């Protein structure tokens, strides 16, 4: 029984690590807006650092409410083609919705393996 418990713990740890390493999906509107902002940087119509910040924001997965708001911002941009307003609107959304990514500089925990586990089983008899 102890071997099955160890196998289960190690398999669960591997699965958790695989999920953490998998890329997260973003909505197609985010990809479209990133491209438009990159084009605006190339045209020189927006502040480069603010635009880069919005691109980082648009690279993270978002909830449905934030995506709906992005679609409204994008449809407004399609009517006016005002790059500065696009970056300002996305920056405002970032201030409201952005979840800062975890610090990469932190050392990672070593991977859990069979040798690191010591399980103690207790038998309780009535």
C-alpha positions in Angstrom: 0.0 0.0 0.0 2.9 2.3 0.8 4.3 1.9 -2.7 0.9 2.9 -4.3 0.8 6.0 -2.1 4.3 7.0 -3.1 3.5 6.4 -6.8 0.4 8.6 -6.5 2.2 11.5 -4.8 5.1 11.5 -7.4 2.6 11.3 -10.3 0.5 14.1 -8.9 3.7 16.2 -8.5 4.7 15.6 -12.1 1.2 16.5 -13.3 1.3 19.8 -11.3 4.7 20.6 -12.8 3.5 19.9 -16.3 0.5 22.1 -15.9 2.7 25.0 -14.6 5.0 24.7 -17.6 2.1 24.6 -20.2 1.4 27.8 -22.1 -1.8 29.5 -21.1 -4.3 30.3 -23.8 -5.3 33.9 -24.6 -8.4 35.1 -26.5 -7.8 36.0 -30.2 -8.8 39.6 -29.5 -5.7 39.9 -27.3 -3.5 38.6 -30.1 -5.1 41.1 -32.5 -4.6 44.0 -30.2 -1.0 43.1 -29.5 -0.3 43.2 -33.2 -2.1 46.5 -33.6 -0.1 48.0 -30.7 3.2 46.6 -32.2 2.2 48.3 -35.5 1.6 51.5 -33.6 5.1 51.3 -32.1 6.5 50.9 -35.6 4.5 53.9 -36.8 5.8 55.9 -33.9 2.4 57.1 -32.8 2.6 55.8 -29.2 4.9 55.9 -26.2 7.1 52.9 -26.6 7.3 51.9 -22.9 3.6 52.3 -22.3 2.9 50.2 -25.4 5.3 47.5 -24.3 3.6 47.4 -20.9 0.2 46.9 -22.6 1.6 44.1 -24.8 2.8 42.3 -21.6 -0.7 42.8 -20.2 -2.3 41.4 -23.3 -0.1 38.3 -23.2 -1.7 37.0 -20.0 -4.9 34.9 -19.9 -7.9 37.0 -18.9 -11.4 36.4 -17.6 -14.5 36.9 -19.8 -15.3 40.3 -18.3 -11.9 41.7 -19.2 -12.1 40.2 -22.7 -15.5 41.8 -23.2 -14.0 45.2 -22.2 -11.1 44.6 -24.6 -13.5 43.9 -27.4 -15.2 47.3 -26.7 -11.9 49.1 -26.7 -10.9 47.4 -30.0 -14.2 48.2 -31.7 -13.7 51.9 -30.7 -10.2 51.8 -32.1 -11.5 50.3 -35.4 -13.8 53.3 -35.8 -11.2 56.0 -34.9 -7.8 54.4 -35.5 -6.4 56.5 -32.6 -3.4 54.6 -31.5 -2.8 56.7 -28.4 -6.3 56.2 -27.2 -5.9 52.4 -27.8 -2.8 52.3 -25.6 -4.4 54.5 -23.0 -7.5 52.4 -22.8 -5.6 49.1 -22.6 -3.4 50.7 -19.9 -6.5 51.6 -17.9 -7.7 48.0 -18.2 -4.3 46.8 -17.1 -4.5 49.0 -14.0 -7.8 47.4 -13.2 -7.3 43.7 -14.1 -3.5 43.0 -14.3 -2.3 40.2 -12.1 1.4 40.7 -11.8 3.3 37.6 -12.9 5.4 35.8 -10.1 9.0 36.8 -9.8 11.2 34.6 -11.9 14.3 35.4 -9.8 13.0 33.2 -6.9 14.7 29.9 -6.7 12.6 26.9 -7.7 12.0 24.1 -5.3 13.8 20.9 -6.2 11.6 18.3 -7.9 9.9 15.8 -5.7 11.1 12.3 -6.2 10.8 8.9 -4.6 14.0 9.2 -2.6 12.7 12.5 -1.0 9.6 10.8 0.5 9.4 9.1 3.8 6.0 7.9 4.6 4.9 6.7 8.0 1.8 4.5 8.2 -0.1 4.0 11.4 -2.3 1.0 12.1 -5.0 1.7 14.5 -6.8 -1.3 15.9 -10.0 -1.0 17.8 
